Amino acid sequence: MKTRILALLAVLAMLIALVPAASAQDDAGCFGLSAEDCELIDTASATSLGVSSFNQEFSVDFSLTGLAMLAPLLGPEVPVNGDITLNVTGSGPLYIDASTAEGAVVDLTMDVELVNGTETTTTTVGVTLLDGFVYLDLGDQVLGIPTEAATEQAGMDMEAGDATTLAELAEIDPMTMGIAGASTDLPPSWTNLITYERAGDEYTFFVDVSGILATDEIAMVLPMVLGMVDTESLGLGDLGDLTALLPIINEALIMDMTVNQRVDTELGAVTGLTFDTNIEFDLGVAAGSPGAFPPIIIDLTFNVDISDVNGSFEVVAPEGAEIVDPEDFDPSALGLPG
């Protein structure tokens, strides 16, 4: 499922990249922000990437509804009993430490609640990244998994070298991440579909994804994109008929994304961020029978606020950890893909 979602996002990114450009709009190229506000948020974002430590409080709220009627049709191999919600809240420090193999130390405590139809599971999990190990505190057991084994399973590379900031750890140049001039070549029909607004110290970036997909520009470049992408190798199957289905998809789909950034004016940095995406797909409309099925609705919200920026933190390994041999590490025992 994750591979399919990433692949679809890659196709969408190619669609947007290949849309023919129009002449520059009469603004600063920041999706409606003034030149001054554009410079402020770009500078604040770059400053945030230049920090070396912080404490964070975060939450993840996910819901997938509209499955009650479909769940019995999915079969026993799909563990869905009805509507699904996942709520995670957590907190803890992160700091850059070039003396460690990972380049950073993380210590988080998370409360997790998963509702699958009528089944509810709650747990508290501690996650510590320190000195070559990922420690998982499961309450009645603490496991120490070598970072190399854990990151290999996650498809990540934690070799950080001599990083001293988040930007260096991620190997990105903060000054190349700004949005100044990004909207100057967008088609006129997209003017109100991607917006950036400021209200006090908050900046809100909004994308009407379904609105963009319904524009003539997307319909024009879609066949070209599908011809460039090996969709079967991405796990998407044969999408050759997607062009013909696009009008139906546009009628059945509602999707948007919002990013809210909160700027601390004293630090000159973004210290709070909320990402929210909403997807609604009306199966009845797609099948030509409006009202026959309830719409499938996906809501995902991620929120994080940071404090004690560039402060000092001390993290120690959990006591009594059972060190797992990399050769014996079975991620399926922890509910992870094997």
C-alpha positions in Angstrom: 0.0 0.0 0.0 2.8 2.5 0.9 4.6 1.7 -2.3 1.4 2.4 -4.3 0.8 5.7 -2.5 4.4 6.9 -3.1 4.2 5.8 -6.7 0.9 7.7 -7.3 2.5 10.8 -5.7 5.5 10.4 -8.0 3.1 10.4 -11.0 1.3 13.5 -9.7 4.6 15.3 -9.2 5.5 14.5 -12.8 2.1 15.8 -14.0 2.6 19.1 -12.2 6.2 19.4 -13.5 5.2 18.9 -17.1 2.2 21.3 -17.1 3.0 24.0 -19.7 4.0 27.3 -18.1 2.3 30.5 -18.6 3.7 34.0 -18.3 4.8 35.3 -14.9 2.0 36.3 -12.6 1.8 39.8 -11.2 3.1 38.8 -7.7 6.3 37.8 -6.0 5.9 34.2 -7.2 4.9 33.0 -3.7 1.3 31.8 -4.4 -0.2 35.1 -3.4 2.2 36.1 -0.5 3.8 39.5 -0.7 7.5 39.7 -1.4 8.1 40.7 2.2 6.1 37.9 3.7 7.7 35.4 1.2 11.2 36.4 2.3 10.1 36.2 6.0 8.8 32.6 5.8 11.7 31.4 3.6 14.2 32.8 6.1 12.3 31.4 9.1 12.1 27.9 7.4 15.9 28.0 6.7 16.6 29.0 10.3 14.6 26.1 11.5 16.7 23.7 9.5 19.8 25.3 11.0 19.1 24.3 14.6 21.0 21.6 16.4 18.5 20.5 19.1 15.0 20.9 20.3 12.2 19.3 22.4 9.1 18.3 20.4 5.5 17.6 21.1 3.7 15.9 18.2 0.5 14.1 17.2 -0.7 12.0 14.3 -4.4 11.5 13.7 -5.5 9.2 10.9 -8.9 8.0 10.0 -10.3 5.8 7.2 -14.0 5.7 7.1 -16.7 4.4 4.7 -15.4 0.8 5.0 -18.2 -0.8 7.0 -20.1 -1.9 3.9 -16.9 -3.0 2.1 -15.0 -4.8 4.9 -16.9 -8.1 4.5 -16.0 -8.1 0.8 -12.3 -7.7 1.3 -11.7 -11.2 2.6 -10.0 -12.6 5.7 -6.5 -11.8 4.3 -7.3 -8.1 4.7 -7.5 -7.3 8.5 -10.2 -4.6 8.2 -13.2 -4.9 10.5 -14.7 -1.5 9.7 -13.7 2.1 10.0 -10.1 2.6 11.1 -8.6 5.4 13.3 -5.1 5.8 14.5 -4.1 8.4 17.1 -0.6 9.0 18.3 0.7 11.6 20.7 4.3 11.9 21.7 7.1 14.1 23.0 10.8 14.1 23.6 14.1 15.7 22.6 16.2 15.4 19.4 19.7 16.7 19.2 22.5 16.5 16.7 25.6 14.5 17.9 28.4 14.0 15.4 30.1 11.5 17.8 27.3 9.0 17.2 27.1 6.8 14.1 23.6 8.1 13.5 24.5 11.7 13.8 21.5 12.4 16.1 20.0 11.3 19.4 16.2 10.9 19.8 14.2 10.0 22.8 10.4 9.8 22.4 7.5 8.5 24.5 4.4 7.9 22.4 0.8 7.0 23.3 -0.9 5.0 20.6 -4.6 4.1 20.1 -5.7 2.0 17.1 -9.4 1.4 16.4 -10.3 -1.2 13.8 -14.0 -1.5 13.6 -15.1 -2.6 17.0 -11.6 -3.5 18.2 -9.5 -1.0 20.1 -5.8 -1.3 21.0 -3.9 1.1 23.1 -0.3 1.1 24.2 2.6 3.4 25.3 5.9 3.0 23.5 9.3 4.5 24.1 11.7 4.9 21.2 15.3 5.9 21.9 18.0 6.3 19.2 21.4 6.3 20.9 24.9 4.9 20.4 24.2 2.6 17.5 20.9 1.2 18.9 17.2 1.8 18.5 15.7 1.0 21.9 12.0 0.1 22.1 10.4 0.3 25.5 7.2 -1.8 25.2 6.3 -1.6 28.9 7.0 -5.1 30.0 10.0 -5.5 27.7 12.8 -3.3 26.4 14.5 -4.3 23.1 17.8 -2.9 21.8 18.0 -3.3 18.0 21.2 -2.3 16.2 20.6 0.8 14.2 22.0 -0.7 11.1 19.5 -3.6 11.2 16.6 -1.3 12.0 17.3 1.2 9.3 18.0 -1.5 6.8 14.5 -2.8 7.4 13.1 0.8 7.1 15.1 1.5 3.9 16.9 4.4 5.5 20.5 5.5 5.7 21.6 7.0 9.0 25.3 7.7 8.2 25.6 11.4 9.1 29.3 12.2 9.1 30.1 15.4 11.0 26.6 17.0 10.8 26.0 19.8 13.3 22.5 20.9 12.2 19.3 19.3 10.9 20.1 20.6 7.4 23.5 18.9 7.4 22.1 15.7 8.9 19.5 15.6 6.0 22.2 16.8 3.5 20.1 19.6 2.2 20.8 23.3 1.6 18.2 25.4 3.5 18.6 28.3 1.1 17.4 26.1 -1.8 14.2 25.1 0.0 12.5 28.5 -0.3 9.3 29.1 -2.3 10.2 32.5 -3.7 9.4 32.6 -7.4 7.9 29.1 -7.3 4.5 30.1 -8.7 5.6 32.5 -11.4 5.1 29.9 -14.2 1.9 28.2 -13.1 -1.0 28.1 -15.5 -3.6 30.9 -14.9 -6.2 28.2 -14.2 -4.3 27.2 -11.0 -4.3 30.7 -9.5 -6.7 29.9 -6.7 -5.9 26.2 -6.5 -2.6 26.8 -4.7 -2.5 29.6 -2.2 -0.3 30.9 0.5 -1.7 33.3 3.2 -0.4 35.0 6.2 -2.4 35.8 9.4 -0.1 37.3 12.1 2.7 34.9 12.7 0.9 32.0 11.0 1.4 31.0 7.3 -1.0 28.7 5.6 -0.2 26.9 2.3 -3.2 25.2 0.6 -3.4 22.9 -2.4 -6.7 21.9 -4.0 -5.4 18.6 -5.5 -8.7 17.5 -7.0 -9.1 21.0 -8.5 -5.7 20.7 -10.2 -6.5 17.2 -11.6 -9.6 18.6 -13.1 -7.8 21.3 -15.2 -7.3 21.1 -18.9 -3.5 21.2 -18.5 -3.5 17.9 -16.5 -5.8 16.2 -19.0 -3.3 17.3 -21.8 -0.1 16.0 -20.2 -1.6 12.8 -18.6 -1.1 10.6 -21.6 2.5 11.8 -21.9 3.2 11.0 -18.2 1.7 7.6 -18.3 3.8 6.8 -21.4 6.9 7.7 -19.4 6.2 5.8 -16.3 6.5 2.0 -15.9 3.4 1.8 -13.7 3.5 -2.0 -13.4 7.0 -2.0 -11.9 5.7 0.5 -9.4 3.0 -1.8 -8.3 0.2 0.2 -9.9 -0.7 -2.2 -12.7 -1.7 -1.1 -16.1 -3.1 2.4 -16.0 -3.5 2.8 -19.7 -7.2 3.5 -19.4 -6.7 6.2 -16.7 -7.0 9.0 -19.3 -10.5 7.8 -20.2 -11.4 7.4 -16.5 -10.1 10.9 -15.5 -13.5 12.6 -15.9 -15.1 10.0 -13.6 -12.3 10.3 -11.1 -12.6 14.0 -11.1 -16.3 13.8 -10.4 -15.8 11.3 -7.6 -12.7 12.7 -5.9 -12.3 15.5 -3.5 -8.7 16.0 -2.2 -6.8 18.9 -0.7 -3.7 19.5 1.4 -2.9 22.2 3.9 0.3 23.1 5.7 0.2 25.6 8.6 3.5 27.1 9.8 3.8 29.0 13.0 6.7 31.4 13.3 8.4 32.4 16.6 9.4 36.0 15.8 12.0 36.1 18.6 13.9 33.1 17.2 13.0 34.0 13.6 12.2 30.3 13.0 9.2 28.1 12.3 8.5 26.4 15.6 5.1 24.8 14.8 3.8 23.0 11.8 0.5 21.2 11.0 0.1 19.1 7.9 -3.5 18.1 7.0 -4.8 16.2 4.0 -8.3 15.1 3.2 -9.3 12.6 0.6 -12.9 11.7 -0.2 -13.8 9.2 -3.0 -17.4 8.5 -3.8 -17.5 4.9 -5.0 -21.2 5.3 -5.9 -20.5 8.2 -8.3 -17.5 6.4 -9.7 -19.7 3.3 -10.4 -22.4 5.4 -12.0 -24.8 4.9 -9.0 -24.7 7.9 -6.8 -25.7 7.0 -3.2 -25.2 3.3 -3.7 -22.1 3.3 -1.4 -20.9 5.6 1.3 -17.9 7.6 0.3 -14.4 6.5 1.4 -12.9 9.3 3.4 -9.3 9.5 4.5 -8.2 12.2 6.9 -4.5 12.6 8.0 -3.2 15.3 10.3 0.3 15.7 11.7 1.1 18.4 14.1 4.5 19.3 15.8 5.6 22.1 18.0 9.2 22.5 19.1 10.6 24.3 22.1 14.0 24.6 23.9 15.6 25.2 20.5 19.4 24.7 20.6 19.1 23.7 24.3 21.1 21.0 26.1 19.7 17.5 26.6 20.9 14.3 28.1 19.6 10.9 27.0 20.6 7.6 28.5 19.8 4.1 27.3 16.8 2.4 28.9 17.7 0.0 31.7 17.4 -3.8 31.2 17.4 -3.7 27.4 17.5 -7.1 25.7 20.0 -6.6 22.8 18.8 -8.3 19.7 21.4 -9.9 17.4 21.0 -8.5 13.9 21.0 -12.0 12.4 18.1 -12.9 14.7 16.2 -9.7 14.2 12.6 -10.5 13.1 10.7 -7.3 12.4 7.4 -9.2 12.0 7.5 -10.0 15.7 7.1 -6.2 16.2 4.4 -5.9 13.6 6.8 -4.6 11.0 7.2 -6.0 7.5 9.7 -8.8 7.3 
